[in-house]
Amino acid sequence: MIKTVLHPVSDLAAAKAVYAALLGVAPQTDSTYYVGFESDGQQIGLVPAGGPQGMTSPVAYWHVADIEAKLAEVTAAGATVREPVSDVGGGRLVATVTDPDGNVLGLLQDR
């Protein structure tokens, strides 16, 4: 299930104001490298300048029970690993792959 979508932004403060107004909630995480909102179970993240992963467009993250198993399954089916599994803190593991057309797909596991 897609529950998290990250958006690269060029002006974090301006984007934060727009998304707060859109979602009707204040950010739950508010730092210089990431601003995160949660509304009705949906997580929306703002990543300045696309972050270290160099995002150029939004990335949807599928929440999975076992990220290593799902990564193996999707790569066996033809996806290519873009970013291997990494721990981003708070017990959260993420990875990204590209589909055969180059679309970036995210995987996310909370432990």
N, C-alpha and C positions, 0 to 999 in steps of 0.2 A: 504494500500500500504506500502511495506517495503521501508523506506527511510533512516533508521538509523541502523548501525551495530556497536556494541561495541566489541572490542577485548581486552582480558586480555593480558598484556605484562609483562615480567620480567625485562626488561631494557628499560625504557621509552625513553631515549635519542637515543639508537640504533634503536628502533622501529620507533621513530619520523622521523629519517633520511630515513629509508626504505619507509615509507608510503608517505613522501614528494616527494621522487623520483618516486614512483609508480604513485601517483596522479598528480604530476606536479604542486603542489600548496603548499604554506606554511600553517601551521596550523592557523586556525582562533581563536582557544582557545588554550592557551599554559600555563598550570600550572603544579604544581608538582603532582596533583591528577587526571588530565584529560588533554588529548591533543585531540583536535577535528579538523577535516578537512571537508571541503565541496567542492565537485566537481560535476558539472552537476546535482545539486539537491540531490545528495547522501551525507549523513553525515556518516563519519567514525570516531569512537572514540577509543582512546587508554586508557586503564584503568590499572594503575600499580598494579601488584599483584592481579588482579581481583577485586580490590576495596573492600569496606565494604560488598558488596553482595557476595564476594567470587567466582566470575566467574571463571570457569575453561575452558570454550570454548567460542567462539563468540556467541553473542546473537543478533538476528535480532529483530528490533522494528517495529511493525505495527503502523502507525500514524492513530489515530482515532479522530472523532469529539467529542465523549463523553466517556471518559475513564471509568467512573463508570458504565455506561450502558453496555459497551462492556465487562467489567470485569464480571458483573453479567451474561451476555449472555454466555460467554465462560465457566464460572464455572457451570452454569446450564447444559451445554452440556457435562461436564465431566472433565474440566480442574481443577487443584488445584492451589490456590493462593500460590505463593512462596514468593513474596514481595508485600504487599498491596500498594495502591496508595500513592505516596509521591511527594512532591514538591521539585524539584532539582534546583530551582531558574530560574529566567528569564521567569516566567510564564509557565514553562514546568512541566508537571505531568508525572510520569512513574510508571509502575507496571510490575511485571512478574508473569507468571503462568507456570505450567508444564502440558504437554499433558499426556495422559494415559501411554506413554512410557517413561516419565521423561524428555523429551526435554523441554528446557526453551524457552519460547516465551515472547517477550516484547510488552508492549502496551505503547504508548506515545501520549500525548495530549498537544498541544501548545495552550495557552489561549491568 
